[in-house]
Amino acid sequence: MTQAGAYLYGTQYFRPPNPPRHEHAFHLAKIKNELGFDIIRLRLQWNAIHRRPDHHDWSEYDEICDHCDRLGLGYFIETSLESSPYWLERAHPEARYVSANGQAIELGPYDSTQLGGYPGLCFHHHPVEEHGRAFLTALVAHFRHRKGLVGYDCWNEPHLEPAWICNYWGNTGDRLFCYCGETRRAFRSWLADKYGEVEVLNTTWGRAYGEWDDISPPNRHGTYADWLDWGRFWFDWLQGHMQWRYDTIKAADPSRFVMSHSGAVPPFLPRANAFIHNWKLAAPVDMWGTSFAPKYHNWSLSECAGTMDATRSAARGKPFWISEMSGGSTYIRAFNKTPLTLPKDYRAWNWLAAAYGAKATCHWCYLEERTGPEAGSFGLVRANGETTERALAAAETARRLREHSDIVAGHTPRPEVGILYDPDNSMQLFAMENGDELYTRSHIAYYRAVWEADQVARYVTYDTLDDLAGLKILFVPMCLTLPEAVTERIAAFVHDGGILVAEARTGLFDERGYNRPNLPAGRLAEVVGAVELEALCSDPDNRPPLNNPTGEGWPDPIYNGPPIAIADPLASTLRAHGYLVPLRVTTGTLIAKCLGHCVGVRNSHGRGTAYYFGTYLGLAQARGVSREANLMAALIRRHAPPPVSGTALRPRLIGSEAGTLLAVFNDDRYHARQEAITLPAGFAAATDIHTGRPVAIEAGAILVSVDAEDVAVLRLQPAPAR
């Protein structure tokens, strides 16, 4: 970090060939002097620098760094190995990535790698790893003495790289990797380490292999155990590769930070074929971050907040950044663009980031792109050098964050709501459905409840169950796979006073992807006080798929998503979604009924309480329910009331020893809202940080007006001590 205790603000600046070389002095001076940013990021693409085996061309980067050093502008280096040199491909064509369809991927250009070399070569091949290590070592040796160098982003948007290859005509098999010979050998070695003997694997998978070399990675759907292990293999390998990058850079420059950032934050985006496990990827590095393009994904502020909660959760106490905040419109396809980012978006997004614990913002990118599908998009500044209104708004937001960095830098959110998430469920759904969109949709609905209840959340995975400490509520959305050890830990959480909220078919499959005969899984039947009867596929969109030209539903309404009457936590009605699962009550109390069946129970277990619903509650609420009918939000308000809350507006406290800010968000896309927000005791006055005007606190409440999808930020003054 260049400034201790400051909220750093900057932008991605150079990804060759943009900006043009002769314009660097002009643009870098604009970034420092007109926009007032602290840092820029530079992408160093392997193939662009290392075009011949015996030569590195750092010259353009040296020019940029010279300008920055004169200006006092900090910079950090993004090391891109996803653009291999062509000479390395010629020497080792066997190292090309191979798709599930058997196609070896030749190096070439990409929408974000215009100079070519994409998607790189498979690091399971020893020569690729050795040359990659040599390049990283040479890069760090060249730049580590630079006074303006802040640190390194060692891996941009880590995932199994070719999964996002720009291939408009491709099918799923064209986006599944890697099936080359060395990866196959690595997978077999991983399996041998895990199972020890082929017969143990045969028993686990339900196969009849004679030896390890009989095994190939799954390349068609049909069973689940192989897909689950294929995903776990990649989660482990990608984490190991992140550690390799980190160790290589740290060995050459131990004094500076090494970070990385996710390009997708499951469960808020479906990305099963990219094998993203952000907890594992974040573990080796000093800091963690996320790309952030709300308009591309059509996110509301609740999804934005959830992405930040999930990113902070994966960082597990390390600093986290917004590493790529949209600088302008983004592209759907090259012809089709999203709306432009507005000045108010930067206010809302950045203060949301501050409220959720981020310590820096970096935009993607400074200058709008010149070529490829991204051309005309993303830039804070137009290609002709014109400063846009949104760039000035970003500069103003940066200044406000810097003015209040004494508070923001020390702020740490303290979640009381937990959400169980694990990539195994994405892989299970991918094996079942060829995608994990249902898991994403369910999680988005659960998080909307957290948002509307004015809480923050901590995401917990099967490997990070220690993070349950300090939580009051645990949501378990669409938990298709569930190890027995996890059910035991959840049971202990409830027994010790926690609140569990779970839904139909929890733990449907064991760790092998084998259907369990009794649900909910393991100890959870005792915890929830009920057992599941036979599950019925039931949904408002459920229709006979064959011989049904008029789209009629099934004759028996129980299969068509019938209404469920719910009595607790509030009286409401929801339609069944996904499945309808009648429950046989053991020790629980009936709280939901449908067509004469019990489909919801509440049960006391030890000092805690469990709620269990016999449908996919997340899918039911994903269709949109009013705040007043949001069951999960009602449960949060009952069991984990927030320190400050609103009805029409979403207030969040940002606090540290240096003081307290109140950020009040309006998530209505169309209308301004006004509301009196009741504050915790101890505040006597407030000042609007954008206008400088005092705002009265009367009877412990403050009247706040906020435009649509905007934020108001107030600095609260404590009452004088008596």
N, C-alpha and C positions, 0 to 999 in steps of 0.2 A: 504494500500500500504506500502511496506517495505522501499522504497526509493522515497522520494518526488521528483517529476519531472523526474523520470527515466522511460524509456521504459522497463517494466518488461518482462522477458523471462524465460520460463520454460517448464515443461512437466508433464503430468499425470504420476504418478509413480506406485501407488499400487492399484490394484483391485484384491481382493483375488480370486485365489491363486497365483497371479503373481505380482512381482517376488517371488521366494521361500524365506521363512523366513531366512534361513541361509546365503543368499546372500545380505541382505540389506546393511550391512556395506560397502561392495565392491562397490555396485552400487551407493549408495548415495555419496560416496567419488568421484566416477567418474563424477557424475552430477555436483558437486560443483567445483572440482579441474580441471578436464579435459575439460568438456564442458563449465564451467563457468556460469551456469544458476543461476538465482536468486531464483526461486520458484519451488515447486512441488505441485501436487494436489493428495489428498488421497481420495479414495471412501470408505465411511463407510456404508456398507450394513447392513440394519436392521437385517435381519435374521441371518447373519454371526456372529453378535455381541450378539444378544439377543435370544440365542437358548432355554433358559428356562425362564419362566416368572419372576423368582426372581433373575436373574443373568445377568450381562453384562460382556463380555470378551473384554477388551480394550488392552490386553497385547501386541499384535503384533504392534498395532498402537503406543503404548507408546514406544516401542523399536525404531520404525522408528523416532518418534519425538525426542527421546534422541539423536540419531545420527545426525539429522538435527540441533538441538540446539548446539551440539559440533562443527559442521561444519560451522555454520552461514548460513544455507540454510533455506529460508522461506518456509512455506507450508500453503495451504488452504485446507479446508475440504469440500468435496462434500457429502452432506447428502442424502442417497438413501433410500426412503421409498417404492420404487418399488420392494422390496424384503421382503415381510412380513414374520414374524416367523411362522413356521408350527403349533406351539401351539395355535396361534391366529386363524388360519384357522380351526383347530379342534374345538375350542370353538365356532366359528361363521362361519360355512360353508355357511350360507345364505348371507355372505358378499362377496362371490366370484363374480367377474365380470361375466356378462352374455352377450353373443353375440346376434346379431339380429337373428341368427338362433336358439337361445334358449339354447345354450350350456353354462353351468357354467364352468369357467376356473379354474381348479385346479392349485395350486402352483407347480412350477417345475423349472428346469434349462432353461436357455436362452443363446443365443450366447454371450451376454455381462454380464450375471449373472450366472456364472458357479456354484456357491454355492447354487443356487436354490432360492425359494421364489418368483419367478417372475410369473405374473406381479404385485404382491401385491394384496391387497384387496380394495374394493370400499369404498371410504371415505364418501359416503353418509350414511354409517352405523356408528352410534355414537360410538360403542366400538372401531372401527378401528381408528377413529379420536382421541379418548381419549388416546389410547395406542400409537399412533403416536406422539401425543404431549408430552407424558411422555418420549418417547425415545429421541426426539429432545432436550428436556430440560435436560435430563441426559447427553446426548452427549456434549452439550455446557458447562454444569457445569464441566465436566471432563477435557475439553481441554482449557477452556478460560484463564487459568493462564499460559499457555505455552508461552514462550517469542518469539518463532519463528512463532506462529500462525498469519497469515495475515488476514484471513477472511473465509467466508463460501460461497460455491455454494449450494444454498438451494434446487435446483431442476435441475437435469441433463436433458437437452433436453425436456422441458415440453410439454406434449401433453396428449391426452387421451391414457394412456399407452398401453393397450392391442392392439391398432390399429396396432402396429408394431410387433406383436407376430410372432415368427419364425414358420410358419405353411405353408410348401411348397405346401400342397394339398388344402389349404383353398380357398374359394371364398370370394366375397365382404362381404357377411353376416357373415362370420367367423371373419371379421376384423372390424366390426361395434359394438360399445359399448356405454353405458352400459344399459342393459334392465332388470336389477334386480328390485325387488319390491321397494326398497328405492329410487332408481334413478327415477322410474316412479312417485313416490309420489313427489319427488323434482321437476320434470318437471311440474307436474300439479300445484304445488304451484307457480312456476315461471309464468306459464300461467295465473293463477288467479290474481297474482299481476299485470301482464301486462294488462289484459283485464277487470278485475273486475267482469264481468258477463259472463256466458256461452254463452248467446245470442250474445254478442259482438264478442266473438271468432267465433261463428257460422257464423256470417256475414262476418268476416274477412277471415276465412278459406274456407267458402262455405261448411259447414257441418251441421249436424242435431243432435248434442249431446244433451242429456237431463240433464246431470250433469257432474261435473269435473271428476268423477271416470270413466266415459265412455271413456276418452281420453287415448290413449297409444302413445308412441313414434313411429314415422314412421319406418316401417321395410320392406317396399317395395316401388318401384317407381310408380308414377302415378299422384301425385299432387305436388305442389311446396310450398304452404304456411306452411305446417307442417314441411317440411325439413328445410326451412329457419329459423323457430323458434327453431327447434331442434338444429341447429348450433348455433344460438344466445344464447340459454340456456347454451350450453357448453362453449362458449366464456366467458360468464359472470361467470359461475361456476369455470372454471379453473383459471380465474383471482382472484376470491375470495379465491381459494385454495392457490394460490401463496401468497396472502396477509396473509393468515393464517400461512404459513411456515415462512414468513418474520417476522411477529409479534412474533411468538413463539421463534425464535432464538434471535431477538433483545431484547426481554424481559429478556433473560438470559445473553446476552453479547451485550450491547448497543454501545460499543466502536469500534467494528470492522464492516467492510463492509459485506453486504449480497448481493450476486449477483445470477444471473441465466443466462443460455444461451440456445439458440434455437438449436435444432437438424436439423431443416429445416427452410428455409427462403422463404416461399411463397412471391411473385409469381414466384420465380426462381425454385421451386420444387412443383410438384402437391401433395398435402397432405390433400385433403378435409376431408377424414374420420378420421384424427387425430385432427381436430378442433383446429388448431393453429392460434391464433390471437396474433402476436408478440407484437403489440402495447399494448394490454391489459395485456399480460404477463409481459412486461417490466415495466409497470407503478409502481408496488409496490416496486421494488428492487432498491438498490443503484447503481448498475452497470449492464450492459447487455452485452451479448456476443453471439457468434455463433460458431457452429461446421463448419468445413471447409475442405472438401475433394474433391478438383477439379478433380482429376483423376478418382474417382469413378463415378462422374457425366459427365465426359468428357467435362468439362467446358473450354472454352477459357478464356483469361484474361478479356474479357468484362463481362462474367457471374460472374467471381470472383469479379470484381469491383462492379457490380450491387448488389451482395450479401452483400458487405460491406456498400454500400449506403443504402440498405433496413434495415440493422441492425442498422446503425447509426440513421436512421430516426425513427425507433421504440424506440430507447433509448431517443430521444427527449431532447438532451442536457446533458444527463448523460454520463459518460465514457463508452466506449464499447471496448470489447476484442475480439481477435480471440481465442476462448476458447479451440478448438480442431483442430489444424492443423495436417494434416496427417503426421505420423512419418515414414511411409514406404508404401509398396503396401497396397491396401485395397482389400476386397473380394467382388466378385459378388455373387457367391455361394462358398462353402468351397473349391471346386476344382479349381474354376475359379478366378484368381486374376487380378488386374490391374497392369500396369507397375509400377516399383519402382519410388519413388520420386527421382529427381535428385538434385544435389547441386544447380544448377541454379534456380530450382523451389523455393527453400527457399529464394534466393535473390529476385526473382520477387514477390512472394506472400507476403513476409514480408514488402518489401518497398511499395508494393501496399497498404497493410494494413496501413502503416504509412501515406501514401499520402491521404488516405480516412478517417483518423482520429482515428484509433485504438490506444490504449495506452498500450497494452500488447499482448503477444502471448504465448499460452500454447499448447504443442503438445499432440496428442493422437497417440502413447504413447511412453514411454521410451524404454521398452523392448518388443520385439515381443511376441505375445500371444502364450500360450502353448496348449490350448485345445479348442474344438468347432470350428465353422466355421471361426473364426478369427485367428485360430492358424497359425503361420508363417507370420502373417501380422502386419502392423501398426507400428512396432517398429523402433525407431531411432537406437537402438542397438540390435544386434542379441541375440538370446536366450543363446548363449554360452559366452556372455559378450564382443564379438568383436565390437569395435567401427567402424561404417560404415563411408564411405565418406560423406554421407548425414548428419550424426550426426555432423561431423566436420564442414560441411558447415553451419548447423544451429548455431553452436557455433560461427563461424565467423560472421554470420549475426547478432547474438545477440550482439557481441562486437561492430560492426559498429553502430548499433542502439543506444547502450549505449553511444558511443563516441559523437553522434549527438543528444542525448536526449534533450539538451537545446533547439533545434529547434523543434524536433518531439513532445515533451510534450506540447508545446504551440500552435501547429498547429490545426486549426479548419477549415475544408472545408466550403465554403460559396456557397451553391447551388443557381443557378438561374433557373434551370429546375425542374419542378414538375411533378410527375406521380401519377395519381389517382389510388389507389388500395384499394379494400375492400374485406374481406373474404366472404361477402354476395354473391359476384359474383362466388366464388368457390363453395359455397353451391348451388347456383342456377344451375350451370353447373353440379354439382354432381346429383342433382335431375333430370336434363334433360338427362345426358349422362353417369351416373355412374362413373364420373371422371372429373377432372378439367384441363386436359392436354392442352386443347386449350387455356385456360387463361394463363397458363404458357408459352406456345409457343409464344403467342402474346406479352406478357410482355418482354420476352427475346429479341425479335426483336426490340421493342421500346428502350430498354436499349442499345442495340448495337449502335443505333443512337447517344445516349448520349455519349457513349464511343468514337465513331469515330469523334464526334464533339469536343472532348477534354473538356467536361464539367463533372460536378458531378450532382447528382440528389437528390432531397428530395421526398420521398414517402409520400403521404397524404391519409388518410382514411376518411371515412364519419364522424368519430368522432373527427378528428384532423384537421378540416378545417382552424383553426387559423394558421396552418403551411404554408398556402399559402402566408403569409406575406413575402415580399422580393423576391418572385419568378417572373420571367419575362414570362415564358412559362409554360403551363399546358397541358400535354398529358393525354388523357382519353381513354385507350385501352379497347376494348371489355367490355363495361360497360352495362351489361345485366340488372342489377337492379339499380335503382337510386331514392332515396327519393326526394320529391319535394323541401325540404329545401336545398338539395345539389345543385339542378339545380339553385336555387336562388343565392346561394353563388358563383357558377361558373359564373353566369351572372354578378354578381357584380365585380368579379375578372377581367373579360374582360372589363366591362364598365370603370373600374378604370385604364385601360391601359395594361392589361395582354393579352397574346397571347394564344388562345385555339386551340388545335388540337384534333379533335374527329372523330369517324368513325361510320360506319353503325349501325343502330338500337340502338343508345345510349339511355339508359333508356327504353329498350324494355318491361321490367316488372316493376311494382310498388313494394313497400315494401312487399306486400303480395305474390309476384310471379304471379300477374295477368297481362296479356298482355295489354299494353296501345294501345288505338286506334289511337293516333297521335304521330308521332315521327319527330325529336328528342324530348325528354321529356320536358314538362313544358316550362320555359322561353327560353330554348335552341333553339327552332325554330326561335324565334326572334333574338337571338344572332348570329346564323349561317346564317340567311337570306335565309332559304329554308326549305321545309317540304318533308318528305319521301313519295314516292308513294309505290306501292305494292312491297314487297321484294321478290326476286327470289333466291332460293338456287342455287348457281353457284360456281363451283370450278373445277380446272383442273382434280381433281380425282373424280368428280361427275359422276357416271355411273348408269344406270338403275340396281337396285339390283336384279331383278328377270328376268328369261327367257332371259339371256344375256350371253350366253356361250363364246362369243368372246370378251367380255369386251368393247363393243362399247359405245361411248358417246350418249347423247341425240340428236335427229335429229336437234333441234333448238340450235345453238351454244351459245345462250345467257345463257344456263344452264351449259356450260362446262368451265367456267372460261375464258371468252373472254378477249382480251387485252384492257386495259384502257389507253387512250392517255392523259397524264397529262402535263399541261402547266406551272403550278406554284406550288411549288417554283422553280422547274427546269423542263426542257423539258425531259420527260422520258416516258417509257411504263411499266406497270405492269399488270399482269393478275388478274382478280377478284378471290378472295378466300373467301370461306365460303358462302357469299351472295353477290349478286349484287342488289343495291337499287337505282333505278332512283330517282332523286330529282326534285321537282318543285321549281324553283327559285322565291323568293319574292323580297328581297332587295340585295341579294348577286350577285357576279360575277362568271360566269362559269369558272372553271379552269381544269375540267377533263370531258372527253366524252368517251362513249362506245356504239357502235352500234346505234348511233344517240341519245342516252340518255345523259342527264347531270348527272354525277355521282361525281361531286366535285365542291365546291363553296368556295369563300373567301368573307368575309363580315366584314365591319367596324361596331363596336358597341361601342358607347361612345368613349373613347380614345384608345380602344383596337381593336384587329382583331381576327376573328375566321376562321379556316379552317375546312371544313367538307367533308369527303370522303365517297362515297356510296358503300364501300366494307370494309372488315376487313383488313385494311392496315397492321397491325402487322402480320397477317397470310401470307399476300402476301410477305412481306419482310423477313419473317422467312425462306423462301426457299433459301435465300441468294441473296443479290444484292451487286454490287460493291459500294465502298465508294462514288464514283461519282454519283451513282444513288439512294443514300439513301435519300429519301424525308425528313424524320424527321431530319436527320443530317443537311440537307441544311437549314431547318427552324431554327434550333438552331443557326447555324452560322450566319444566317441573323438577328435574333432577340436577341440572347444572345451570342455574340462572346466571346470565352474564353480568359483569359489573356495570354496564350501561346498555340500554336497549331502546329501540324505537319501534314504531308501527309502520309508517310510510317511509322512513329513512333508516339507514343502517349506520349507526355510530360505532366508532372504534377508538379506544384510548391508546395513545402512544406515550409511554412514560419511562423515565429513568430518574436517577438521582438529581439530574439537572432540571427536571420539570416535567410538565404534562401537556400534551397536545390532544385535542379532540378532532378527529377526522370524521366527517359525516358524509356518507355517500348516498346518492340517489340512483337506484338501479332501474328506475322507470325510463324507458327509451324515448318517451314522447312528451312527458309533462314535468314541469317543475313541481317540487313538493316543499311544504313547510310543516314543521312539527316542533313542539316543545320537548326537548330531550332532558330527562331528569338525570342530574349528575350525582356521582358519589359525594358524600359529605366532604367538606373541607376546602371548597373553592369559592372565592369571593368575587372574582372578576374574570373577564375574558377579552381577548383581542383577536379580531380577524386578521390572519397573517397576510392576506392578499390585499386588503384595503387599508389596514392599519387602524381601523375604527374599533372602538370599544363596543362590546356586546354585553347587554345586561344579563345578570343571573338573578332571577326572581323566584323566590320560594324554592330554591334548589334546582331550578330548571332553566334552560337556555333555549330561546326561540331561534331556530335555524331554518333558512331558506336555501334550497339547492336546485340548480337547473337540472334538466334531464341528463342522465349519465354524467354527472359532474360531482364535485366534492367541495365542501367548505371545510377549512381548517382553522381552528381556534386555539390560541395559546391560553391555557387556563392559569390563573394566578391563585395561589393558595391563600386561604384566610389567615390573617395575622395571628400568631400564637398569643394565647391569653396568659 
